[in-house]
Amino acid sequence: MTTLYNFNEELAKYGLTTDTYEKVCKDISDKLDGNNDLDWAEIQAKYNITCNPDTIRKASSTIFGGQFRTEYLKNQIYTNPEEFSKEKELDKKIADMRKERIKLQTANIERGRIDRNESRQELYYEYVGRTCSSLSLPEFQPLYNESENSLEYIITLADFHYGAKFISENNEYSPEIAKERLELLTGYIINFIQKHHTKRIIIVSLGDMLQGILRINDLKINDSTVVKATVEISRLIALFLRELSIYANIEYYHTPSANHTQIRPLGTKSSEIADEDLEYLIGNYIKDLCSGNERISVNLAEEGKQYIEIPIMGNEVIAMHGHQLKNIENSIRDLSMMRRSFIDYLLLGHFHSGKEIPSFEGCCSDTEILVSPSFVGSDPYSDSIMKGSKAAVKIYGFDSTYGHTETYKFILN
């Protein structure tokens, strides 16, 4: 550190003392800030500085207010411990304020990211909402008495892949064919309701309602834009529920995520941005479209969950698409451990072929994994690996004591 004595020696070279040095610095500072109109020669003459006025100008940023100024202040602090202590305390307060400001900035960045994500979903929701409008009420038929049937039924709709258009070995599919199949299914279910005299029926969507655009070759398969397909499938499902509500109370459940309905923007990988999923949008608009119909209850998953819970006849049923699972056989055990709650039945889509896989044995029933067949049926890809199956929908009957006891299969192609 430069001592006070050495600093005074430096000032003496210019014919200055510590007192006059402060005044010179003040005049130079005011000149540079435009607070006085002194020129360099006037400053040199005013204080009898022993150097050329141009030297004062060139040195104004280094000696006067610069290097020597800094050293002078250091010496003042060095010779005054009380001032030094105040300076250290002030530095600490400034450092603490800087840390708090950085914390606030970090929190604002994260909050902004969340807000942008929510706003994008709401904005997209509003855009599609301009196209969708609620459906008019049908002419309802009288409901059957609950005592006429001891079972309750779940209908599973899986893998519509709406928007796709292709011809495979044993199947043909397009948006028009999807509509025809949904009309055929409506007739099957109405006959089922009338035959079994059921007052209430549960319908669950197991995901992949759209073909989407996961890969470039999906552009070749899609018959329309994803936005248009989203609007059309929402309205088709809502109309389907509306027709069935003429004959029974409808409990509709919509799984919150799948793989084909993921948006995957900017080259992101599978499930990397899991919240960017059009199943959320489709489920919400089906709910809006059916909002005026008291016979239809639309149930959506809780925020942040990848599955939806379906209580039926005292059984704990969980429905999800299934793309998240690595091992189907162990899925009930793994999900029960994750939820800290025992699962009786797990409903899955995604695999396109119907299966009923026993998992554990209970006192009166088995716990089972019920894999739904696909609505779309076989396609060129399934032909290439020789694992196709018919387009179909299943109905599962549940008893309060014995659990799942009946299965019905409606083939659609």
N, C-alpha and C positions, 0 to 999 in steps of 0.2 A: 504494500500500500504506500502511495506517495505521502510523505509527512507534510505537516503544515509549513515547516521551515523550507523545504524544497519548493513547495508551491509558491511561497512568497518570493523565492529567488527567481522563479519563472516569471512572475508578474513584474519584478524589478527590471527585467530585460526590456520591458515595454514602458518603463517609467510609471508603473501603476502600484497601488497598494490594494489590500483586500477591500477597503471601503470604496475606493474609486472603481475597482473592478466590478462590484455589484452594480454601480451606476452605469458603467459602460455596457454591461450585459443588458440592463433594462432598456437603455436607449436603442441598442442594436435590435433587441427583441421587438420593441415598438415600431422601429423602422421596417423590419421584415413583415410585421403584421399590418403595416399601413397606418399606424397610430401617430406617427410624426413624419415630418418632411425633411428631416436632417439628411444631408448627404455625408459620404464617408469622410470628406475633408473637414466638414464641420465637427464631426465626432472626434476626429484626430486632434483638431485644434482645441476643442472644448476641454479635453482631458490631458493635453500635452503628451499624447502617446508617441513614443519614439520609434515610429515606423511609418512607412508610406501609407496613405489612405487606401490605396488599392490592396495593400497587404492586409489591412483590417477587413476589407470586403471579402478577400479570399479566405481569411481565417475565421470569419464570423461563425461558420458551422462547425469548426473544430476547436478553436481556443475559447472564443467568447460564446458561452452557451453550449460548448461541446466537451472535448476531452478535459481541458483544465477545469471547466465548470464541474464536471463529474468528480474529479479528484478533490476539488475544493469541498464539495458536499460530503464526500467520504471522510475528509479530515475533520469537518465540523461534527459529524456523528461520532467519529473516533474520540474526539476530545470532550463529547457530551454524552455520557452513558444513558441519561434519561431520554434524550432524543432518539438514541439508538434503539432503546426498548420500545418506544412508540412506533418507530419505523418497522420493527420486526412484527409487532402486533398488527399493524396495518397490513403488512404483506400476508400474514396468516389469514386475516379476514378476507382479503382479496382472493387468496387461493381457495378458501372455503366457498366464496360466492361463485367462483369459476366452476368448481365441482358441482354445486347445486344447479347451475345453469346447464352444464353438460347432462346431468341427470334428467332435467326437465326436457331438454332437446331430445334425448334418447326416448323418453316416455312418449313425447309428441310424435316422433317418427313411427313408433309401434302403433300408437292410437290412430295415426293417419293411415297406416297400412290396413288396419282392421276396418276403419270407416270407408276406405276406398273399396274394399272387398264387398262390404255390405251394400254400399251405394250402387256398385255395378249390378249386384243381384236385384236390388230394388228397381233400378232403371230398366233392366231387361224385363223384369216382371211387369212394369208399366207399359213397355212397348207391346208385349204380347197381349196385355189386358185390353188394349185398344181394339184388338181383333176379336177377343172372346167376349161374350155376353151371357148372362145367366139364362138357363133354359126354362121354357114355360112348363107349367105343371100338367101332368097327364090326367086322364079320368081314372081314378083309383078303383080297384076291385076290393071287395071285402076281404079282410085277412082271415086266415085259418086260426082256430084256437090252439094255444100252445100245448094243450093236453093231448092233442091228436098225434104227436110224434115225440118220442123220448130222446131222439138224437138231434144234434145240431151239425151243420155242414159248413165246410170251408171250400171255396172254389179258388184255385190258384191260376193266375194268369202270368205267364213267364215268357220272356224273350220274344216280344212282338217284332222287334227290329223294323219298326215302321219306317217307311221311306225307301227300303231296299227293293230292288227289282232284279230278278234273275230267273233262269231256267236251269234246273239240275236234272239228274237221272230220273227221279221219281217225284219231283215237286216243281211247282212254278209259283212265283210270289211277286206281288206288286202292291202298291197302296190300294188299288181297286179290289184285288183278291183279299187283302186284309179286311176290308169293309164287308165283303161277302161272307168271310168266315165268322166275323163278329155277329152278323145277322143270323147265321146258322147256329152259332153258339147261344144266342139269345133265345131262339126257339127251343133248343135242347133244355136250357135251364128253366124256362117257363113250364115245360112239360114235367120237368123234375119237381118243381115246386108244387104243381097241381097233383102229381102222383103221390108225393110224400106228405102232402098237407102241412108243409112247414110255413111257419109265420115269419121266421127270420132266417136270413142266409148271410154268411160272411164271405166277402170276396177280397182277395189279397193280390196286389200286383207285386211280382218278385223281380222287377227291374228289367233293364235293356228294352225299354219301350221304343227306343229309336235305334236305327242302324248307326247313326252318328258318323263322325269322321275320325277314326282312330289312326288310320293309315291312308296313304295316297290312293291305294286301290279301292277304298271305300267311295271315292269320288265316282268310280265307274259303276258301283252298285246302286248308289243313291239315285232315286228318281226325282227328288226335289231338294230344296234347301233344308238345312237342319231347322231353321226358324219356322218355316212353313210346316214341316213335319211335326214339330213340337205343338203347334196350334191345332193341327188336324187330329193328332192322336189324343190330345186332351179332350177335344170335343167328342170324338168317337167314344171314348170310355165313359164320358159323362152321359151321352145319349144311351149307351148300353145300360148304365145304372138306372137311368130314368125309366126305360122300358121295363126293367125287372121290378122297379118299385111299384108298378101297377099291381103286382101280385104278392109282394112280400116286403117286409122291412129289410133294408140293405145296410150292412155294416161294411164299409170299404176301408181297407188298410193299404197304404202305399209305402213300399220300402224306399229309404232316402237316397240310396246310391247304387250304382252299377258300373260296369266298365265301359260299355258302348255309349252311355250318355255323358261320360266325362268330356269336358271341353278340351283339356290339354293344350292351353295356349302356349305360344312361343317355344314349341318343341319340347315341352315338359313330358316327363315319363309317366307311366301308369301310376295313378293315385298320388302323384307328387303334389298336386293341388286338389285334394279330395273334395273340398267344398265347391269347386267349380263343376257341379253336376246338375244336368237338366232334369233329373228325377225330382229334385226339389221343386223346380218350376212346374213340372207336369202335375205333381201331387197337389200343389197349392191352387192351380187353376181348375183342376177337377173339383176341388172343394168349393171354389168360388162359383163354378157353373151349377153346382148342385145345392147351393146355399138356401134356395127358397123351397126345397123339397123336404118336408118333415120326415118322410120315410127313408131318406138317405142320410147316413152319418159317415162323414169322411174323417178318418183318423190318420194323422201324420206322426212321424217319429219325433222324439225329443231332439232338441238341438245338440249336435255333436255326436249323436249315436249313429252307428252304421246298420242298425237293425230296428225292427218295430215289434212290440209285444202284443200278443193277441190272446186274451183270456177266453176260454171256451169250455163249458161244462166242468169247471174246476181244474182244467189242465193248463199248464204254463207253456204257451206256444210262442216261439220266436221265429220271425220271418226275416230273411235277408237275401241278397242276390246270390252270394256265394263266391264271388271272385276274390274275396279276401282270404279264403280258407286254403291252407296248404295240405291239410289232411282231413278229408271228409269224415272218415270213420271215427276220429277223435274229436270232432268239432263240438259235440254236445258237452263232453267233459271239459274241453278248453274254455268254451263260452260260460259254462257254469262256474268254473273257477274264476274267470275274469269278473263275472257279475256278482259272485258270492251268493248265487241263488240258483236253485236246481231247475233245470229245463226238462220238460216232458217230451216236447216235440220241436224239431227244427225244420222249417220249410225253406227250401232252396230252389233257385232257378239256375241259370248260367250253364248248366251241363247239357241241356237240350234233350236228354233222354230220361224218362221217368224211372225212379228207383225208390224202393222202400227198404231202408237199412236199419235193422234192429241195433240198438246201442247198449242198453242195459235192461235188466228185468226189475220191475217193481212188484208190489204186493199183488196187484190185480191187472196190471198192464205193462207193456214194454215201452221204454223210451225209444223213439225212432227218429231217423233222419228221412224226411219225405222230400225227394227231389222231383220237381215238376217237369213234365215234358215241355217242349217249346211250342209257341203259337206259330212261329215261322216255319218249323219243320226242317228237313234236310236242305242243304245248299251245296254249291260247288266245292266248298272247302270240306264239308263232312263227307262228300263223295270221295274226295281225294284221299282221305284217311279211312274210308269205309266204316264210318260210325254214325250214319244217319238214322233218323227215326221219324215216324209220322208226326205231322202237326197235330197237337192234341192239348186238351185241357182236362184236369182231373178234379173230382170232387171227393173230399175226405169226410166221412161221417164219424162223429165223436160221441161216445157215451160217457156219462158222469162217473161210472165205475170202471169200465174196461178201456177207456180212452179211445184210440183209433180202432174202429172195428169194421168200417166199410170204405171201399174205394170204387169210384165210378170214373170211367174214362170216355171222353167224347173225342173221336177222331174227326179232324176238320179238313183233311185232304185225301 
